[in-house]
Amino acid sequence: MNKCWVFMSIVGFIFSCSNLCLSQEDILGDILQEQEEKSESMKYAYGRVAAIDKTANKITTKERDWDSDREVNVTYLIHPEIELENIASWEEIPVGSEVDIAYLVDEKGQRIASFIKLYEETEEEMPVEGY
């Protein structure tokens, strides 16, 4: 009887651990699905910085609107945990510089920038004095 009780205890323990593992797989699956949905709703833009509003946490870029074939100003709210490339702070991005922006559109239709890449000018791109 003791052997049977020990065996049943071990089987019960293994069963409870397998349920725990399944729960972790379910949680991981939910996290992966959420990230996939977020990446599908992520939008991307390229433009030249037209204005920086540090008090309102906004950046405005001049971009090509391919539907109207015109240059338009587009404003993005800065996400508090924004990721940056080639610059330490979004507030330091020079007006006139070129940027890539990854953003989401919220329920109010506002564009929320979650990533900004600043393009650095190379020597070839730098204006030559006197021309």
C-alpha positions in Angstrom: 0.0 0.0 0.0 2.9 2.4 0.8 4.4 1.7 -2.7 1.0 2.5 -4.3 0.6 5.7 -2.3 4.2 6.8 -3.2 3.6 6.0 -6.9 0.3 7.9 -6.9 2.0 10.9 -5.3 4.7 10.9 -7.9 2.2 10.6 -10.7 0.2 13.5 -9.2 3.3 15.6 -8.9 4.3 15.0 -12.5 0.7 15.7 -13.7 0.7 19.0 -11.8 4.1 20.0 -13.3 2.9 19.2 -16.8 -0.1 21.5 -16.3 2.2 24.2 -15.1 4.3 23.8 -18.3 1.2 23.9 -20.5 0.1 27.1 -18.7 3.5 28.6 -19.4 3.2 27.6 -23.1 -0.2 29.2 -23.2 1.1 32.4 -21.7 4.1 32.4 -24.2 1.7 31.8 -27.0 -0.5 34.8 -25.9 2.6 37.0 -25.7 3.8 35.9 -29.2 0.4 36.5 -30.6 0.2 40.0 -29.1 3.6 40.9 -30.5 2.6 39.6 -33.9 -0.6 41.7 -33.9 1.4 44.7 -32.8 3.9 44.3 -35.6 1.1 43.9 -38.1 -0.4 47.2 -37.0 3.0 48.9 -36.9 3.4 51.5 -39.7 6.5 53.1 -41.1 7.4 56.6 -42.4 10.4 58.4 -43.8 10.7 62.2 -43.9 12.6 65.3 -43.1 12.1 66.9 -39.6 10.1 70.1 -39.9 9.7 70.8 -36.2 10.3 69.5 -32.7 7.9 70.4 -29.9 9.6 69.5 -26.6 6.7 70.7 -24.4 4.0 68.7 -26.2 6.3 65.7 -26.9 5.8 65.9 -30.7 7.9 65.7 -33.8 6.6 66.9 -37.2 8.1 65.6 -40.4 7.6 66.6 -44.0 6.8 63.5 -46.0 5.6 62.4 -49.4 1.9 61.7 -49.5 1.8 59.1 -52.3 -2.0 59.4 -52.7 -1.9 63.1 -53.4 1.6 63.2 -54.7 2.4 66.1 -52.5 4.8 66.9 -49.6 2.8 67.1 -46.3 3.6 67.8 -42.7 2.8 64.8 -40.4 2.9 65.1 -36.6 3.8 62.2 -34.3 3.4 62.0 -30.5 6.5 60.6 -28.9 6.0 57.4 -26.9 7.5 57.6 -23.4 9.6 54.5 -24.0 10.7 55.4 -27.6 13.6 53.5 -29.1 16.2 55.7 -30.9 19.0 54.9 -33.3 22.0 57.2 -34.0 20.9 59.8 -31.3 20.6 59.8 -27.6 17.4 61.9 -27.3 14.6 62.6 -29.7 14.7 66.2 -28.5 18.2 66.6 -30.0 17.2 65.7 -33.5 18.1 68.6 -35.8 15.3 70.2 -37.8 16.0 69.4 -41.5 17.5 65.9 -40.8 16.1 62.8 -42.3 14.4 60.2 -40.1 12.7 56.8 -40.3 9.7 56.5 -37.9 7.9 53.4 -36.7 4.5 54.2 -35.3 1.1 53.0 -34.2 -2.2 54.8 -34.7 -4.3 55.0 -31.6 -8.1 55.0 -31.3 -8.2 58.8 -31.8 -6.2 58.6 -35.0 -3.0 60.0 -33.5 0.3 58.7 -34.7 2.4 57.5 -31.7 6.1 57.1 -32.6 7.8 54.2 -30.9 11.0 54.2 -32.9 13.0 56.9 -34.7 16.2 56.4 -36.7 18.2 59.5 -37.5 20.1 59.4 -40.7 23.6 60.7 -40.4 25.0 62.9 -43.2 28.0 61.4 -44.9 30.8 63.5 -46.4 29.3 62.9 -49.8 25.9 64.3 -48.7 27.3 67.4 -46.8 26.9 70.6 -48.7 30.1 72.1 -50.1 30.6 75.8 -49.2 30.4 78.2 -52.0 28.0 76.1 -54.1 
